[in-house]
Amino acid sequence: MKIIYGITKSNFGGAQRYVFDLARAAQERGHDVSVLCGGNGLLIQKLKAEHINVIPLDKLERDISISKEVSSFRQILKVLREEKPDVFHINSSKMGGLGGLAGRLTGVKKIIFTGHGWAFNEPRPDWQKILIKFFAWMTVLLSHKTICVSEKTKEQIARWPFIKNKLTVIYNGISRFSLDPSENKLLTVGTIAELHKIKGLDILLKAWSKFIRKHPARLLIVGEGEERENLENMAHNLGISGSVDFKGFVNDARSFLSHFDIFVLASRSENLPYAILEAGLAGLPVVATSVGGIPESIESGINGVLVPPEDSEALFSTLILLAEDNALRQRLGINLKASIQENFSFEKMVKQTFALYLTSSKNRSC
């Protein structure tokens, strides 16, 4: 098959990793693969290193600009007319909308959209949420099938008109990896996340400011983003800068998992984050907020601990519990690792996704 993957930005967050993994898997299986994306970020570097064809869109970016959207739409139309892909697999809101419409106008046989997350779950004014829902609905309508990365992701849109039969759930999947053992003697709590408000790192710092008074430890925050300066100032004002280490962007962030004793994700909104899957596969006990698809990977008290979002007290109490009970940490980590290996494998994700690509056009939803 000729497959084109499309995504708005070329940084390397969860959606970009998803595109990279699928594109590489498709190429390894002998398909003709290209990736259509905006910017000039790490995703493009990684794709080129794997000799995967990249088609850059110089005007496509996350911020809204009517002139740039029109220019990007024309570029996408041109690419689809020239390349005539069998499958156009689009990701992220803007590429989803522009790509879905372009795909329909050029008669692409199979348009797949993956909903990595719905922006209407983020803290926004009501009018913005309504507008975002409308465009999300239009994107799903334009696709032949929409992949939801969790049951919760599907549930949030399943009652919208005319789209029920278009939705399917395919969990994100990861391959096994090995980590070098760490010789840390000080208890280390860590997180891997983009430094954005939605990730709840301010809540983590509030909980940490109480935890560090009770237990000697260090907090490693791996990731970069627009909130870094605010978070560093917050850590300074709370008097915890000496125990918090902002590592910034790290190309192979999961290499830090061997340094962690406890993994925390305090997000306000999520779908099915790769960070939790990787932490689980590394055998770490995970504390996460009960949002989005996270409860589909973590059963609180069995293979991790779930806390309410925005609740620094619950997070603080849970950190104290895990810090003082090594046996509990080990049990939760072992159970989560077994669950991730069984339910969230990369091979399973690829098999289910490629099954959608191969579905006969006469059976697809219009």
C-alpha positions as CSV (number, residue, x, y, z in Angstrom):
1,M,0.0,0.0,0.0
2,K,0.9,3.6,-0.3
3,I,0.4,5.2,3.1
4,I,0.7,8.9,4.0
5,Y,0.7,9.9,7.7
6,G,-0.2,13.5,8.5
7,I,0.3,15.5,11.7
8,T,0.4,19.2,12.4
9,K,3.6,19.6,14.4
10,S,7.0,17.9,14.1
11,N,8.1,18.1,17.7
12,F,8.2,14.8,19.5
13,G,5.3,14.4,21.9
14,G,3.0,11.4,22.2
15,A,1.1,11.9,18.9
16,Q,4.4,12.4,17.0
17,R,5.8,9.2,18.6
18,Y,2.7,7.4,17.5
19,V,3.2,8.5,13.9
20,F,6.9,7.7,13.9
21,D,6.3,4.2,15.3
22,L,3.5,3.4,12.8
23,A,5.5,4.8,9.8
24,R,8.5,2.8,10.7
25,A,6.4,-0.4,11.2
26,A,4.7,0.2,7.8
27,Q,8.0,0.7,6.0
28,E,9.4,-2.5,7.6
29,R,6.4,-4.3,6.2
30,G,7.2,-3.2,2.7
31,H,4.7,-0.4,2.3
32,D,5.4,2.9,0.5
33,V,5.4,5.4,3.4
34,S,5.5,9.2,3.6
35,V,4.9,11.6,6.5
36,L,3.3,15.0,5.9
37,C,3.9,17.5,8.7
38,G,4.6,21.1,9.7
39,G,7.7,22.6,11.3
40,N,11.2,21.3,11.4
41,G,11.3,19.4,14.7
42,L,12.7,16.2,16.1
43,L,10.1,14.0,14.4
44,I,11.5,14.9,11.0
45,Q,15.1,14.2,12.1
46,K,14.0,10.8,13.4
47,L,12.1,9.9,10.2
48,K,15.0,10.9,8.0
49,A,17.3,8.8,10.1
50,E,15.0,5.8,9.3
51,H,15.0,6.8,5.6
52,I,11.3,7.5,5.7
53,N,10.1,10.1,3.2
54,V,9.1,13.5,4.8
55,I,6.8,16.0,3.0
56,P,7.1,19.3,4.9
57,L,4.3,21.8,5.1
58,D,6.0,25.2,5.7
59,K,2.9,27.0,6.7
60,L,1.3,24.4,9.0
61,E,1.5,25.2,12.7
62,R,-0.7,24.9,15.8
63,D,-1.6,28.6,16.1
64,I,-4.6,29.8,14.0
65,S,-3.9,31.9,10.9
66,I,-6.5,31.9,8.1
67,S,-4.0,32.7,5.4
68,K,-1.6,29.9,6.5
69,E,-4.5,27.4,6.8
70,V,-5.5,28.1,3.2
71,S,-2.0,27.7,2.1
72,S,-1.5,24.5,4.0
73,F,-4.8,23.1,2.7
74,R,-3.7,23.8,-0.9
75,Q,-0.4,22.0,-0.2
76,I,-2.2,19.0,1.2
77,L,-4.5,18.8,-1.8
78,K,-1.5,19.0,-4.1
79,V,0.3,16.2,-2.3
80,L,-2.7,13.9,-2.2
81,R,-3.5,14.5,-5.9
82,E,0.1,13.7,-6.9
83,E,0.7,10.8,-4.5
84,K,-2.7,9.1,-4.7
85,P,-2.3,7.2,-1.4
86,D,-4.3,4.1,-0.5
87,V,-4.4,5.3,3.1
88,F,-4.2,8.8,4.5
89,H,-3.8,8.4,8.3
90,I,-4.2,11.9,9.9
91,N,-3.4,12.9,13.5
92,S,-4.0,16.1,15.6
93,S,-6.8,18.6,15.3
94,K,-5.6,20.9,12.5
95,M,-4.2,18.2,10.3
96,G,-7.3,16.1,11.0
97,G,-9.7,18.8,9.8
98,L,-7.6,20.1,6.8
99,G,-6.4,16.6,5.9
100,G,-9.9,15.0,6.2
101,L,-11.4,17.5,3.8
102,A,-8.6,17.3,1.4
103,G,-8.7,13.5,1.5
104,R,-12.4,13.6,0.6
105,L,-12.0,16.1,-2.2
106,T,-9.2,14.0,-3.8
107,G,-11.0,10.7,-3.3
108,V,-8.6,8.9,-1.0
109,K,-9.9,5.4,-0.5
110,K,-9.2,5.2,3.2
111,I,-9.0,8.1,5.6
112,I,-8.1,7.2,9.1
113,F,-8.1,9.8,11.9
114,T,-6.6,9.1,15.3
115,G,-8.0,11.1,18.2
116,H,-5.1,11.4,20.6
117,G,-7.1,13.8,22.8
118,W,-10.0,16.2,22.7
119,A,-9.0,19.8,23.2
120,F,-12.5,20.5,24.7
121,N,-11.4,18.7,27.8
122,E,-8.8,21.4,28.5
123,P,-9.7,24.4,30.7
124,R,-11.2,26.8,28.2
125,P,-14.1,29.3,27.9
126,D,-17.4,27.5,27.0
127,W,-17.6,29.2,23.5
128,Q,-14.2,27.7,22.6
129,K,-15.3,24.2,23.8
130,I,-18.4,24.4,21.7
131,L,-16.4,25.5,18.6
132,I,-13.8,22.8,19.2
133,K,-16.5,20.1,19.5
134,F,-18.0,21.1,16.2
135,F,-14.7,20.9,14.4
136,A,-13.9,17.6,16.1
137,W,-17.2,16.2,14.9
138,M,-16.6,17.4,11.4
139,T,-13.2,15.7,11.4
140,V,-14.7,12.4,12.5
141,L,-17.4,12.8,9.8
142,L,-14.8,13.3,7.1
143,S,-12.8,10.2,8.1
144,H,-13.8,6.7,7.2
145,K,-12.7,5.4,10.6
146,T,-11.6,7.2,13.7
147,I,-9.2,5.5,16.2
148,C,-9.8,6.4,19.8
149,V,-6.8,5.6,22.0
150,S,-9.0,4.7,25.0
151,E,-12.6,3.8,25.8
152,K,-13.0,7.1,27.5
153,T,-11.9,8.9,24.4
154,K,-14.6,7.1,22.4
155,E,-17.2,7.5,25.1
156,Q,-16.8,11.3,25.1
157,I,-18.0,11.6,21.4
158,A,-19.9,8.3,20.8
159,R,-23.3,10.0,21.1
160,W,-22.6,12.7,18.5
161,P,-24.8,12.2,15.4
162,F,-23.8,10.1,12.4
163,I,-20.4,8.9,13.8
164,K,-21.1,5.9,16.1
165,N,-20.1,3.3,13.5
166,K,-16.9,5.2,12.6
167,L,-15.3,4.8,16.0
168,T,-12.9,2.0,17.1
169,V,-10.7,1.8,20.2
170,I,-7.0,0.8,19.7
171,Y,-4.8,1.3,22.7
172,N,-1.3,2.8,22.3
173,G,1.3,0.1,22.4
174,I,5.0,0.0,23.3
175,S,7.8,-2.4,22.7
176,R,9.9,-3.9,25.5
177,F,13.1,-2.2,26.3
178,S,16.0,-2.6,28.8
179,L,17.4,-0.1,31.3
180,D,20.7,0.1,33.0
181,P,20.4,-0.4,36.7
182,S,20.6,2.7,38.9
183,E,22.7,3.1,42.0
184,N,20.6,5.8,43.5
185,K,20.5,5.8,47.3
186,L,18.2,8.7,47.8
187,L,14.5,8.0,47.1
188,T,13.7,9.5,43.7
189,V,10.3,10.5,42.4
190,G,10.1,11.4,38.8
191,T,7.8,12.4,35.9
192,I,8.2,12.7,32.1
193,A,5.9,15.3,30.6
194,E,5.7,18.3,28.5
195,L,5.8,21.4,30.7
196,H,2.3,22.6,30.0
197,K,-0.6,23.5,32.4
198,I,-2.6,20.5,31.4
199,K,0.1,18.2,32.9
200,G,-0.6,19.4,36.4
201,L,3.0,19.9,37.4
202,D,2.1,22.8,39.7
203,I,-0.1,20.3,41.7
204,L,2.9,18.0,41.9
205,L,5.1,20.8,43.2
206,K,2.5,21.7,45.9
207,A,2.4,18.1,47.0
208,W,6.2,17.9,46.9
209,S,6.6,20.9,49.1
210,K,4.8,19.0,51.9
211,F,6.3,15.6,51.1
212,I,9.9,16.8,51.2
213,R,9.4,18.0,54.8
214,K,8.5,14.5,55.9
215,H,10.9,12.4,53.7
216,P,14.4,13.0,52.2
217,A,14.1,12.6,48.5
218,R,14.5,14.3,45.1
219,L,12.1,15.0,42.3
220,L,13.2,14.7,38.7
221,I,11.1,16.5,36.0
222,V,12.0,15.4,32.5
223,G,10.6,17.5,29.7
224,E,10.4,21.0,28.3
225,G,7.6,23.4,27.6
226,E,6.1,26.9,27.9
227,E,5.6,26.5,31.7
228,R,9.2,25.8,32.6
229,E,10.0,29.3,33.9
230,N,6.7,29.5,35.9
231,L,7.4,26.1,37.4
232,E,11.0,26.9,38.3
233,N,9.8,30.2,40.0
234,M,7.1,28.2,41.8
235,A,9.7,25.7,43.1
236,H,11.8,28.7,44.3
237,N,8.9,30.4,46.0
238,L,8.0,27.1,47.8
239,G,11.5,26.7,49.0
240,I,12.0,23.3,47.3
241,S,14.4,24.2,44.5
242,G,17.2,22.2,46.1
243,S,15.2,19.0,45.8
244,V,13.7,19.5,42.4
245,D,15.8,18.9,39.2
246,F,14.4,20.2,35.9
247,K,16.1,18.1,33.3
248,G,14.6,19.8,30.3
249,F,14.1,17.9,27.0
250,V,15.9,14.6,26.8
251,N,16.0,12.7,23.5
252,D,15.6,9.3,25.1
253,A,13.6,10.3,28.1
254,R,12.8,6.8,29.2
255,S,16.5,6.3,30.0
256,F,15.7,8.2,33.2
257,L,13.2,5.6,34.4
258,S,16.1,3.6,35.9
259,H,16.7,6.6,38.2
260,F,13.1,6.6,39.5
261,D,11.7,4.8,42.5
262,I,8.2,6.2,42.0
263,F,6.6,7.6,38.8
264,V,4.0,10.4,39.0
265,L,1.7,11.9,36.4
266,A,-0.5,14.6,37.8
267,S,-2.3,15.6,34.6
268,R,-5.6,17.6,34.5
269,S,-6.5,15.8,31.3
270,E,-5.1,12.8,29.4
271,N,-6.1,10.0,27.1
272,L,-3.6,7.1,27.2
273,P,-0.1,8.6,27.8
274,Y,2.9,6.7,26.6
275,A,4.8,7.8,29.8
276,I,2.6,5.6,32.0
277,L,3.0,2.6,29.7
278,E,6.8,3.0,29.7
279,A,6.9,3.5,33.5
280,G,4.8,0.4,33.9
281,L,7.0,-1.6,31.5
282,A,10.0,-0.5,33.6
283,G,8.4,-2.0,36.6
284,L,7.8,1.2,38.5
285,P,5.0,2.0,40.9
286,V,2.8,4.7,39.3
287,V,0.7,7.4,40.9
288,A,-1.5,9.1,38.3
289,T,-4.7,11.2,38.2
290,S,-8.0,9.4,37.4
291,V,-8.6,11.2,34.1
292,G,-9.2,10.1,30.5
293,G,-8.0,6.6,29.7
294,I,-5.6,6.3,32.6
295,P,-8.0,4.2,34.6
296,E,-8.0,1.7,31.7
297,S,-4.3,1.0,32.3
298,I,-4.2,1.4,36.1
299,E,-6.5,-0.2,38.6
300,S,-6.0,1.7,41.8
301,G,-4.5,-0.4,44.6
302,I,-3.8,-3.3,42.3
303,N,-1.2,-2.1,39.8
304,G,-0.9,1.6,40.7
305,V,-2.6,4.4,42.6
306,L,-5.1,6.8,41.2
307,V,-5.7,10.2,42.8
308,P,-8.2,12.9,41.8
309,P,-6.9,15.7,39.5
310,E,-6.2,19.1,41.2
311,D,-5.8,17.3,44.6
312,S,-2.3,18.0,46.0
313,E,-3.3,16.6,49.4
314,A,-4.2,13.2,47.9
315,L,-1.0,13.2,45.9
316,F,1.1,14.1,49.0
317,S,-0.5,11.3,51.1
318,T,0.0,8.7,48.4
319,L,3.7,9.7,48.0
320,I,4.1,9.3,51.8
321,L,2.5,5.9,51.6
322,L,4.7,4.6,48.8
323,A,7.9,6.1,50.2
324,E,7.4,4.2,53.5
325,D,6.3,0.9,52.0
326,N,8.9,-0.7,49.7
327,A,7.0,-3.9,49.5
328,L,3.9,-2.1,48.2
329,R,6.0,-0.3,45.6
330,Q,7.4,-3.6,44.3
331,R,4.0,-5.2,44.2
332,L,2.4,-2.4,42.3
333,G,5.3,-2.2,39.8
334,I,5.3,-6.0,39.1
335,N,1.5,-6.0,38.6
336,L,1.6,-3.0,36.2
337,K,4.4,-4.4,34.2
338,A,2.5,-7.7,33.6
339,S,-0.6,-5.7,32.6
340,I,1.3,-3.5,30.1
341,Q,3.0,-6.5,28.5
342,E,-0.4,-8.3,28.1
343,N,-2.7,-5.4,27.0
344,F,-0.5,-2.6,25.6
345,S,2.0,-4.2,23.3
346,F,3.3,-2.5,20.2
347,E,2.6,-5.6,18.1
348,K,-1.1,-5.5,19.1
349,M,-1.4,-1.8,18.2
350,V,0.2,-2.3,14.8
351,K,-1.9,-5.4,14.0
352,Q,-5.2,-3.7,14.9
353,T,-4.3,-0.5,13.0
354,F,-3.2,-2.2,9.9
355,A,-6.4,-4.3,9.9
356,L,-8.2,-1.0,9.4
357,Y,-6.0,-0.1,6.5
358,L,-6.7,-3.4,4.8
359,T,-10.5,-3.3,5.3
360,S,-12.2,-3.5,1.9
361,S,-13.4,-0.1,0.8
362,K,-16.9,-1.6,0.2
363,N,-17.2,-2.2,4.0
364,R,-16.1,1.2,5.1
365,S,-18.4,3.8,6.7
366,C,-19.0,6.8,4.4
